[in-house]
Amino acid sequence: MKRSFTLLFLFIHVSLNAQNFSKEKLLATEYEDLLVLFNEVADDSIKAERVALAYLEKARKENDTIKMARGYDRLARIFHAEKNIIFADSLIELTKNFKDKTYPALGYIIKSYEYQRIGDLILKTENALKAYELALKNENFSQQIYISDYLIYTKSIWGNKEEALLLQRKRHKLMNEHDYFSKIKESTRQGIKQDLYDIHLGNELSSILNFVFCHLNLKNLDSASIYNNLGISKLEIYNGPQKKYYQEWFQECSVEINYYSGNFSKAITTVNELLKNPRNTLQKSSLLNLYYFKGHSFIELGEYEVGIGYLNSADSIFEVEKVPLQPYQRKLFETLLEYHNVKNNSKKKIKYLNKLLYLDSIFKINYQFFDPDLIKNFETPKLLKEKQELIDSLENINQKSKVGLWLGFCVLIICLYLVGHYFKKQSKYKKRFDTLMLQNSQRIQESTPPNKIEISTEIFNGIINNLIEFENGKKYLSKKISLIELAHVFKTNSRYLSFVINLEKGQSFPQYINDLRVGFALKELAINPRFRKFTIKAIASDCGFKSAESFSKAFFKRHGIYPSYYIKKLENLSDD
């Protein structure tokens, strides 16, 4: 079942146009316009950071604590989870002694969202509860509505599902009270440009989603279907920024309702409709869920191998994306374990036993926090026994095959010797051939040097100046940088840009970008103790690399040591 904290951004969404991103221009911009501009460029982390830092600097000069909090609030939405949590903590520390409708509660809301991204359900919930307590204390009705949405969702999965439904009914009743709009208006920051009717309709859609979700978890399929259809009809009059999100969510609910109702063909058809959408519009958790239900639907229809194929796709997403699973999705590994048990594939059986044991360890922690009585339902000792029996069986097979392995090894050595002798002989012939070709080439006039690119001094100097601005502005930290895109920004062509970089920097374009990023990381790690606390993956992301592996490889190529070793040495020096 898909459920996203995308609602956080709906909760704080506004829009207006602005263009100039120089520091001087931003500092001269009004506070409200800066906040609007931030939302407009939120997808561009470099621009968003400039806007947030300008807002924060203006607020510091005026010693305005609440506006400073808004600056930290915006910074806490730009980066990876660990860094955003640090900014949220700064926000909370700054406003902890203030009585304000928004802060520090919003800091805890942001932390709750970021812990959800990391996959820590308990810290996520603890921060949501702190935020809810402050929202009640400060009478922030908008925050109460938003946070209760999450608490209902979580309780429906991990706690008492009947209580979750009662809590949802209470939330829905609050939304339909006569003074709802006045409460929303009171808890909304002055100056924000957002239609209250749109806010109400968005909250109503999220409420309907909660009803669908609660009834699905209770297997009240008729009620779930009624609310799902209600949500679809409401979408016809909703034109907010999250329309596509709600459309996909209700379609995904239809898949589950049809599956649990036995309409497997209809479930498959709905999955196929969703998968026609561009993949980047579907969250990885949703993609996994769709393959999960499509695979099991095919199995229920008797197409076992086809179904297993889709379950393998779901498993691949789990492995690569580390998507947290819900309790009902445990069946994914149970089905794959059963399949490989029939195929008598012991190694695969151990693989899925390990995955079940891993899931159970996570589920136990979550259930212990939300509903300790459910712990007794786990069969971990049985799984461990089955795993050990498989390992013992494989060890016996390995003992019997050792003689055959030694014989095969001897044959392999003989074959390698013969192959090596052949290639050695061929290498000798090739050297003789190369010598002959060299002698022949000396009799022929020297070949002309390769043509150089003809480029005017004006274009050359222009590119050099653009590169200086590019480096000073640290634009190389963006993951979207490419030779063609940068040439377009410089208003030149990629051939000229590549030529100037090769001539002036003595590097190819990828080497040039990687060296700039590694240089930034080296300096930032040396001067910023907080930066050293981040994971290698987080540091790589901040420096513009797509993965921790590519960052480590580039760092080692440049300096001959890995970043983890460098960080360790820096930490040792600081301890001394």
C-alpha positions as CSV (number, residue, x, y, z in Angstrom):
1,M,0.0,0.0,0.0
2,K,1.5,3.3,-1.0
3,R,1.5,6.2,1.4
4,S,3.8,9.2,1.1
5,F,4.8,12.1,3.1
6,T,4.3,14.2,-0.1
7,L,1.4,15.7,2.0
8,L,4.1,17.6,3.9
9,F,4.9,19.7,0.9
10,L,1.1,20.1,0.1
11,F,0.8,21.3,3.7
12,I,3.3,24.1,3.2
13,H,2.9,24.8,-0.6
14,V,2.7,28.3,-2.2
15,S,3.7,29.7,-5.6
16,L,4.8,33.0,-7.3
17,N,7.4,33.9,-10.0
18,A,11.0,35.3,-9.4
19,Q,14.2,35.0,-11.4
20,N,17.4,36.7,-10.2
21,F,19.5,34.6,-7.8
22,S,22.4,36.8,-7.1
23,K,23.1,37.3,-3.4
24,E,22.6,41.1,-3.6
25,K,19.3,40.7,-5.4
26,L,18.0,38.1,-3.0
27,L,19.0,40.1,0.1
28,A,17.0,43.0,-1.4
29,T,13.9,40.8,-1.9
30,E,11.0,40.9,0.6
31,Y,10.7,38.0,3.0
32,E,7.4,36.8,1.7
33,D,8.7,36.8,-1.9
34,L,11.8,34.8,-0.8
35,L,9.5,32.1,0.7
36,V,7.5,32.0,-2.5
37,L,10.6,31.9,-4.6
38,F,12.0,29.0,-2.5
39,N,8.9,26.9,-3.2
40,E,9.2,27.6,-6.9
41,V,12.8,26.4,-7.2
42,A,12.6,23.6,-4.6
43,D,13.7,21.0,-7.1
44,D,17.0,22.9,-7.7
45,S,19.0,22.4,-4.5
46,I,21.6,25.0,-5.5
47,K,19.1,27.8,-6.1
48,A,16.9,26.7,-3.1
49,E,19.9,26.9,-0.8
50,R,20.8,30.4,-2.0
51,V,17.3,31.6,-1.4
52,A,17.1,30.0,2.1
53,L,20.6,31.3,3.1
54,A,19.6,34.8,2.0
55,Y,16.4,34.7,4.0
56,L,18.4,33.4,7.1
57,E,21.0,36.2,6.7
58,K,18.4,38.9,6.5
59,A,16.7,37.5,9.6
60,R,20.0,37.3,11.5
61,K,20.8,41.0,10.7
62,E,17.4,41.9,12.1
63,N,17.7,39.5,15.0
64,D,14.2,38.1,14.2
65,T,14.1,34.6,15.8
66,I,10.9,33.4,14.0
67,K,12.2,34.5,10.6
68,M,15.5,32.8,11.4
69,A,13.5,29.6,12.2
70,R,11.8,29.9,8.8
71,G,15.3,30.1,7.2
72,Y,16.4,26.8,9.0
73,D,13.0,25.3,8.1
74,R,13.7,25.9,4.4
75,L,17.3,24.6,4.6
76,A,15.9,21.4,6.3
77,R,14.0,20.6,3.1
78,I,16.8,20.7,0.6
79,F,19.4,18.0,1.4
80,H,19.7,14.3,2.3
81,A,17.9,13.1,5.4
82,E,20.8,13.3,7.9
83,K,21.6,16.9,7.0
84,N,18.0,18.0,7.0
85,I,17.6,16.6,10.5
86,I,20.6,18.7,11.7
87,F,18.9,21.9,10.3
88,A,15.6,20.8,11.9
89,D,17.4,20.4,15.2
90,S,18.8,23.9,14.8
91,L,15.3,25.2,14.2
92,I,14.0,23.4,17.4
93,E,16.9,24.6,19.5
94,L,16.4,28.2,18.3
95,T,12.6,28.3,19.1
96,K,12.3,25.9,22.1
97,N,11.5,28.7,24.5
98,F,9.1,30.5,22.2
99,K,5.4,30.2,22.2
100,D,4.6,30.2,18.5
101,K,1.8,28.5,16.5
102,T,4.3,27.1,13.9
103,Y,7.6,26.5,15.7
104,P,9.2,24.4,17.1
105,A,6.4,22.0,16.1
106,L,7.3,22.2,12.4
107,G,10.8,21.2,13.2
108,Y,9.6,17.9,14.7
109,I,7.3,17.4,11.7
110,I,10.3,17.7,9.4
111,K,12.3,15.3,11.5
112,S,9.5,12.8,11.5
113,Y,9.4,13.0,7.7
114,E,13.2,12.6,7.4
115,Y,13.2,9.6,9.7
116,Q,10.5,8.1,7.5
117,R,12.9,8.5,4.6
118,I,15.7,6.7,6.5
119,G,13.3,3.9,7.5
120,D,13.3,4.5,11.3
121,L,9.6,4.1,12.1
122,I,10.0,4.6,15.9
123,L,12.0,7.9,15.7
124,K,9.6,9.0,13.0
125,T,6.6,8.4,15.3
126,E,8.2,9.9,18.4
127,N,8.9,13.1,16.6
128,A,5.3,13.2,15.2
129,L,3.9,12.8,18.7
130,K,6.1,15.7,20.0
131,A,4.9,17.8,17.1
132,Y,1.2,16.8,17.9
133,E,1.6,17.7,21.5
134,L,3.0,21.2,20.6
135,A,0.2,21.6,18.0
136,L,-2.4,21.0,20.6
137,K,-0.7,23.3,23.1
138,N,-0.3,26.1,20.6
139,E,-3.7,25.5,19.0
140,N,-2.4,25.0,15.5
141,F,-5.3,23.3,13.9
142,S,-3.5,22.7,10.5
143,Q,-0.7,20.9,12.2
144,Q,-3.1,18.8,14.2
145,I,-5.0,17.7,11.1
146,Y,-1.7,16.9,9.2
147,I,0.0,15.0,12.1
148,S,-3.1,13.0,13.0
149,D,-3.2,11.8,9.3
150,Y,0.2,10.2,9.8
151,L,-0.6,8.7,13.2
152,I,-3.8,7.1,11.9
153,Y,-1.9,5.6,9.0
154,T,0.8,4.2,11.2
155,K,-1.6,2.9,13.9
156,S,-3.6,1.1,11.2
157,I,-0.4,-0.8,10.1
158,W,1.3,-1.6,13.3
159,G,-1.2,-1.0,16.1
160,N,-4.9,-1.6,16.8
161,K,-6.7,-1.3,13.5
162,E,-10.1,-0.6,15.1
163,E,-8.7,2.2,17.2
164,A,-7.1,3.6,14.1
165,L,-10.5,3.8,12.4
166,L,-12.1,5.5,15.5
167,L,-9.3,8.0,15.4
168,Q,-9.9,8.7,11.7
169,R,-13.6,9.2,12.4
170,K,-12.7,11.8,15.0
171,R,-10.3,13.5,12.6
172,H,-12.9,13.6,9.9
173,K,-15.5,15.1,12.3
174,L,-13.0,17.9,13.3
175,M,-12.7,18.7,9.6
176,N,-16.4,19.2,9.1
177,E,-17.0,21.5,12.1
178,H,-18.5,24.9,11.4
179,D,-15.4,26.8,12.5
180,Y,-13.0,24.7,10.4
181,F,-12.1,27.5,8.0
182,S,-11.5,30.1,10.8
183,K,-9.2,27.6,12.6
184,I,-7.3,26.9,9.4
185,K,-6.9,30.7,8.8
186,E,-5.8,31.3,12.4
187,S,-3.0,28.6,12.1
188,T,-1.8,29.8,8.7
189,R,1.1,32.3,8.5
190,Q,0.0,35.8,7.5
191,G,1.1,36.6,4.0
192,I,0.8,33.1,2.6
193,K,-1.2,33.0,-0.6
194,Q,-3.2,29.9,-0.6
195,D,-6.9,29.3,-1.1
196,L,-8.6,27.9,2.0
197,Y,-11.0,25.9,-0.1
198,D,-8.0,24.1,-1.8
199,I,-6.6,23.3,1.7
200,H,-9.9,21.9,2.8
201,L,-10.3,19.8,-0.3
202,G,-6.8,18.5,0.0
203,N,-7.4,17.6,3.7
204,E,-10.7,15.9,2.7
205,L,-9.0,13.8,0.1
206,S,-6.3,12.7,2.6
207,S,-9.2,11.8,5.1
208,I,-10.9,9.7,2.4
209,L,-7.6,7.9,1.8
210,N,-7.3,7.2,5.5
211,F,-10.8,5.6,5.5
212,V,-9.8,3.5,2.5
213,F,-6.6,2.4,4.2
214,C,-8.2,1.6,7.6
215,H,-11.0,-0.5,5.9
216,L,-8.4,-2.3,3.7
217,N,-6.4,-3.2,6.8
218,L,-9.6,-4.4,8.5
219,K,-10.5,-6.3,5.3
220,N,-13.8,-4.3,5.1
221,L,-13.7,-4.5,1.3
222,D,-17.2,-3.0,0.6
223,S,-16.5,0.0,2.8
224,A,-13.0,0.4,1.3
225,S,-14.5,0.3,-2.2
226,I,-17.2,2.9,-1.3
227,Y,-14.6,5.4,0.1
228,N,-12.3,4.7,-2.9
229,N,-15.0,5.6,-5.4
230,L,-15.9,8.7,-3.3
231,G,-12.2,9.8,-3.5
232,I,-12.2,9.3,-7.3
233,S,-15.3,11.5,-7.7
234,K,-13.9,14.2,-5.4
235,L,-10.8,14.3,-7.6
236,E,-12.9,15.6,-10.5
237,I,-13.3,19.0,-8.7
238,Y,-9.7,19.1,-7.3
239,N,-7.0,20.7,-9.3
240,G,-4.3,21.1,-6.7
241,P,-0.6,20.3,-7.1
242,Q,-1.1,16.7,-5.7
243,K,-3.8,15.6,-8.1
244,K,-1.6,13.0,-9.9
245,Y,-0.4,11.7,-6.5
246,Y,-4.1,11.1,-5.4
247,Q,-5.0,9.6,-8.8
248,E,-2.3,7.0,-8.6
249,W,-3.0,6.3,-4.9
250,F,-6.7,5.6,-5.5
251,Q,-5.8,3.4,-8.5
252,E,-3.4,1.5,-6.3
253,C,-6.1,1.0,-3.7
254,S,-8.3,-0.4,-6.5
255,V,-5.7,-3.0,-7.2
256,E,-5.7,-4.1,-3.6
257,I,-9.5,-4.1,-3.3
258,N,-9.8,-6.2,-6.5
259,Y,-7.1,-8.6,-5.4
260,Y,-8.7,-9.2,-2.0
261,S,-12.1,-9.5,-3.6
262,G,-10.9,-12.2,-6.0
263,N,-11.1,-10.0,-9.1
264,F,-7.5,-11.0,-10.1
265,S,-7.8,-10.1,-13.8
266,K,-9.2,-6.6,-13.0
267,A,-6.3,-6.1,-10.5
268,I,-3.8,-7.0,-13.3
269,T,-5.5,-4.6,-15.7
270,T,-5.3,-1.7,-13.2
271,V,-1.6,-2.4,-12.5
272,N,-0.9,-2.3,-16.2
273,E,-2.6,1.1,-16.5
274,L,-0.5,2.4,-13.7
275,L,2.7,1.0,-15.2
276,K,2.0,2.8,-18.4
277,N,2.8,6.1,-16.6
278,P,6.4,7.3,-16.7
279,R,8.2,5.4,-14.0
280,N,9.5,8.6,-12.3
281,T,6.0,9.5,-11.3
282,L,5.7,6.3,-9.3
283,Q,7.4,5.9,-5.9
284,K,9.6,2.8,-5.6
285,S,7.4,1.5,-2.8
286,S,4.4,1.8,-5.1
287,L,6.3,0.0,-8.0
288,L,7.2,-2.8,-5.6
289,N,3.6,-3.0,-4.4
290,L,2.2,-3.2,-7.9
291,Y,4.6,-6.0,-8.9
292,Y,3.7,-7.8,-5.6
293,F,-0.1,-7.8,-6.4
294,K,0.4,-8.5,-10.1
295,G,2.6,-11.5,-9.4
296,H,0.2,-13.0,-6.8
297,S,-2.8,-12.3,-9.1
298,F,-1.1,-14.3,-11.9
299,I,-0.4,-17.1,-9.4
300,E,-4.0,-17.1,-8.3
301,L,-5.1,-17.4,-12.0
302,G,-2.8,-20.5,-12.4
303,E,0.0,-18.8,-14.3
304,Y,2.6,-19.6,-11.7
305,E,5.9,-18.9,-13.6
306,V,4.6,-15.6,-14.9
307,G,3.6,-14.6,-11.4
308,I,7.0,-15.6,-10.0
309,G,8.6,-13.3,-12.6
310,Y,6.8,-10.3,-11.3
311,L,7.5,-11.2,-7.7
312,N,11.2,-11.4,-8.6
313,S,10.9,-7.8,-10.0
314,A,9.4,-6.7,-6.6
315,D,12.3,-8.5,-4.8
316,S,14.8,-6.7,-7.0
317,I,13.3,-3.3,-6.1
318,F,13.5,-4.3,-2.4
319,E,17.2,-5.2,-2.7
320,V,18.3,-2.2,-4.8
321,E,16.1,0.6,-3.3
322,K,15.9,-0.8,0.3
323,V,12.1,-0.1,0.4
324,P,10.6,-0.7,3.8
325,L,7.9,-3.4,3.6
326,Q,4.6,-3.6,5.4
327,P,3.6,-6.7,7.3
328,Y,1.3,-8.1,4.6
329,Q,4.2,-7.9,2.1
330,R,6.0,-10.6,4.0
331,K,4.1,-12.9,1.7
332,L,6.5,-11.9,-1.1
333,F,9.4,-13.8,0.5
334,E,7.1,-16.6,1.7
335,T,6.0,-17.3,-1.9
336,L,9.5,-17.1,-3.3
337,L,10.7,-19.5,-0.6
338,E,7.9,-21.9,-1.4
339,Y,8.8,-21.7,-5.1
340,H,12.5,-22.5,-4.6
341,N,11.5,-25.3,-2.2
342,V,9.6,-26.9,-5.0
343,K,12.6,-26.4,-7.3
344,N,14.8,-27.9,-4.6
345,N,17.2,-24.9,-4.8
346,S,18.8,-24.8,-1.4
347,K,20.9,-21.7,-1.9
348,K,17.8,-19.7,-2.9
349,K,15.9,-21.1,0.0
350,I,18.6,-19.9,2.4
351,K,18.4,-16.5,0.7
352,Y,14.7,-16.1,1.3
353,L,14.9,-17.5,4.8
354,N,17.4,-14.8,5.6
355,K,15.1,-12.2,4.2
356,L,12.2,-13.4,6.3
357,L,14.4,-13.4,9.4
358,Y,15.5,-9.9,8.5
359,L,11.9,-8.7,8.0
360,D,10.8,-10.3,11.3
361,S,13.6,-8.6,13.2
362,I,12.4,-5.2,11.9
363,F,8.7,-6.1,12.4
364,K,9.4,-7.2,16.0
365,I,10.9,-3.8,16.8
366,N,8.0,-2.0,15.3
367,Y,5.4,-4.2,17.0
368,Q,7.1,-4.0,20.3
369,F,6.7,-0.2,20.1
370,F,3.1,-0.1,18.8
371,D,1.5,-3.4,19.8
372,P,3.6,-5.8,22.0
373,D,0.9,-8.5,22.0
374,L,1.5,-9.3,18.3
375,I,5.1,-10.4,19.0
376,K,3.9,-13.9,19.8
377,N,2.8,-14.4,16.2
378,F,6.4,-14.7,14.9
379,E,8.0,-18.0,14.1
380,T,11.6,-17.0,14.2
381,P,12.9,-20.2,16.0
382,K,11.2,-22.4,13.3
383,L,12.8,-20.3,10.5
384,L,16.2,-20.5,12.2
385,K,15.9,-24.3,12.5
386,E,14.9,-24.6,8.8
387,K,17.9,-22.5,7.7
388,Q,20.3,-24.5,9.8
389,E,19.0,-27.8,8.3
390,L,19.5,-26.4,4.8
391,I,23.1,-25.3,5.6
392,D,23.9,-28.8,7.0
393,S,22.5,-30.4,3.9
394,L,24.6,-28.1,1.7
395,E,27.8,-28.9,3.7
396,N,27.2,-32.7,3.2
397,I,26.9,-32.1,-0.6
398,N,30.0,-30.1,-0.6
399,Q,32.0,-32.8,1.2
400,K,30.9,-35.4,-1.5
401,S,31.9,-33.1,-4.3
402,K,35.5,-32.3,-3.1
403,V,37.1,-35.2,-5.1
404,G,35.3,-34.0,-8.2
405,L,36.5,-30.5,-7.6
406,W,40.1,-31.5,-7.3
407,L,40.0,-33.5,-10.5
408,G,38.4,-30.6,-12.3
409,F,41.1,-28.3,-10.9
410,C,43.9,-30.4,-12.3
411,V,42.2,-30.5,-15.7
412,L,41.8,-26.7,-15.5
413,I,45.6,-26.2,-14.7
414,I,46.5,-28.3,-17.8
415,C,44.1,-26.3,-20.0
416,L,45.5,-23.0,-18.7
417,Y,49.0,-24.1,-19.4
418,L,48.1,-25.0,-23.0
419,V,46.2,-21.7,-23.5
420,G,49.1,-19.7,-22.0
421,H,51.6,-21.4,-24.3
422,Y,49.5,-20.6,-27.3
423,F,49.1,-16.9,-26.4
424,K,52.8,-16.6,-25.7
425,K,53.6,-17.8,-29.1
426,Q,51.0,-15.5,-30.7
427,S,52.5,-12.5,-28.7
428,K,56.0,-13.3,-30.1
429,Y,54.6,-13.3,-33.7
430,K,52.8,-10.0,-33.0
431,K,55.9,-8.3,-31.9
432,R,57.7,-9.3,-35.0
433,F,54.8,-8.0,-37.1
434,D,54.9,-4.6,-35.2
435,T,58.6,-4.3,-35.9
436,L,58.1,-4.9,-39.6
437,M,55.3,-2.3,-39.7
438,L,57.5,0.2,-37.9
439,Q,60.3,-0.3,-40.4
440,N,57.9,0.2,-43.3
441,S,56.4,3.4,-41.7
442,Q,59.9,5.0,-41.5
443,R,60.2,4.9,-45.2
444,I,57.0,6.9,-45.6
445,Q,56.8,10.6,-45.0
446,E,55.7,11.6,-41.6
447,S,51.9,11.9,-41.2
448,T,50.5,15.3,-40.6
449,P,49.5,16.1,-37.1
450,P,45.8,15.9,-36.3
451,N,43.8,19.0,-37.1
452,K,43.3,21.4,-34.2
453,I,40.0,23.0,-33.5
454,E,39.9,26.6,-34.8
455,I,38.5,28.8,-32.1
456,S,38.5,32.6,-31.8
457,T,40.2,34.4,-28.9
458,E,36.9,35.9,-27.9
459,I,35.1,32.5,-27.7
460,F,38.1,31.0,-25.9
461,N,38.2,33.8,-23.3
462,G,34.5,33.7,-22.9
463,I,34.5,30.0,-22.0
464,I,37.4,30.5,-19.6
465,N,35.5,33.2,-17.8
466,N,32.4,31.0,-17.7
467,L,34.4,28.2,-16.2
468,I,35.8,30.5,-13.5
469,E,32.2,31.6,-12.6
470,F,31.1,27.9,-12.7
471,E,33.8,26.9,-10.3
472,N,33.4,29.9,-7.9
473,G,29.6,29.3,-7.8
474,K,30.2,25.6,-7.0
475,K,27.7,24.6,-9.7
476,Y,29.6,21.4,-10.2
477,L,27.8,20.1,-7.1
478,S,24.7,19.5,-9.2
479,K,24.1,15.9,-10.3
480,K,22.5,17.1,-13.5
481,I,25.8,18.6,-15.0
482,S,26.8,17.2,-18.4
483,L,29.1,18.5,-21.2
484,I,26.1,19.3,-23.5
485,E,24.1,21.0,-20.8
486,L,27.0,23.1,-19.6
487,A,27.8,24.1,-23.2
488,H,24.2,25.2,-23.6
489,V,24.5,27.3,-20.4
490,F,27.7,28.9,-21.7
491,K,26.0,29.6,-25.0
492,T,28.7,27.6,-26.9
493,N,29.0,24.1,-28.3
494,S,30.2,21.0,-26.5
495,R,33.2,20.6,-28.9
496,Y,34.6,24.1,-28.1
497,L,34.0,23.5,-24.3
498,S,35.7,20.1,-24.4
499,F,38.6,21.6,-26.3
500,V,39.2,24.4,-23.8
501,I,39.0,22.1,-20.8
502,N,41.4,19.7,-22.4
503,L,43.8,22.5,-23.3
504,E,43.6,24.6,-20.1
505,K,42.9,21.9,-17.5
506,G,44.7,19.0,-19.1
507,Q,41.7,16.8,-18.4
508,S,38.6,15.3,-20.0
509,F,35.2,16.9,-19.0
510,P,34.3,14.0,-16.5
511,Q,37.8,14.2,-14.9
512,Y,37.5,18.0,-14.6
513,I,34.1,17.7,-12.9
514,N,35.1,14.8,-10.6
515,D,38.3,16.7,-9.5
516,L,36.3,19.8,-8.6
517,R,33.8,17.7,-6.6
518,V,36.6,15.8,-4.8
519,G,38.4,19.1,-4.1
520,F,35.2,20.5,-2.5
521,A,34.8,17.3,-0.4
522,L,38.4,17.4,0.7
523,K,38.1,21.0,1.9
524,E,34.7,20.7,3.5
525,L,35.7,17.6,5.4
526,A,38.8,19.3,6.7
527,I,37.0,22.4,8.0
528,N,33.5,21.1,8.9
529,P,33.3,18.6,11.8
530,R,29.5,18.1,11.1
531,F,30.2,17.2,7.5
532,R,32.5,14.4,8.7
533,K,29.6,12.9,10.7
534,F,27.6,12.1,7.5
535,T,27.7,8.8,5.8
536,I,29.9,8.4,2.7
537,K,26.7,8.1,0.6
538,A,25.4,11.4,2.0
539,I,28.7,13.2,1.4
540,A,28.8,11.8,-2.1
541,S,25.3,13.1,-2.8
542,D,26.2,16.6,-1.4
543,C,29.2,16.7,-3.6
544,G,27.2,15.9,-6.8
545,F,28.2,12.2,-7.1
546,K,25.4,9.7,-8.0
547,S,26.7,7.0,-5.7
548,A,29.1,6.4,-2.8
549,E,31.2,4.1,-5.0
550,S,31.8,6.6,-7.7
551,F,32.8,9.2,-5.1
552,S,35.2,6.8,-3.4
553,K,36.8,5.8,-6.7
554,A,37.3,9.4,-7.8
555,F,38.7,10.4,-4.4
556,F,41.2,7.5,-4.5
557,K,42.2,8.2,-8.0
558,R,43.0,11.8,-7.1
559,H,44.6,11.4,-3.7
560,G,45.6,7.7,-3.4
561,I,43.4,7.1,-0.3
562,Y,39.7,6.5,0.3
563,P,37.5,9.2,1.9
564,S,36.7,6.9,4.8
565,Y,40.4,6.7,5.7
566,Y,40.8,10.5,5.3
567,I,37.8,11.1,7.6
568,K,39.2,8.7,10.2
569,K,42.5,10.4,10.2
570,L,40.9,13.9,10.5
571,E,38.8,12.7,13.5
572,N,41.9,11.3,15.2
573,L,43.7,14.6,14.7
574,S,40.7,16.5,16.2
575,D,40.6,14.1,19.2
576,D,44.3,14.8,19.9
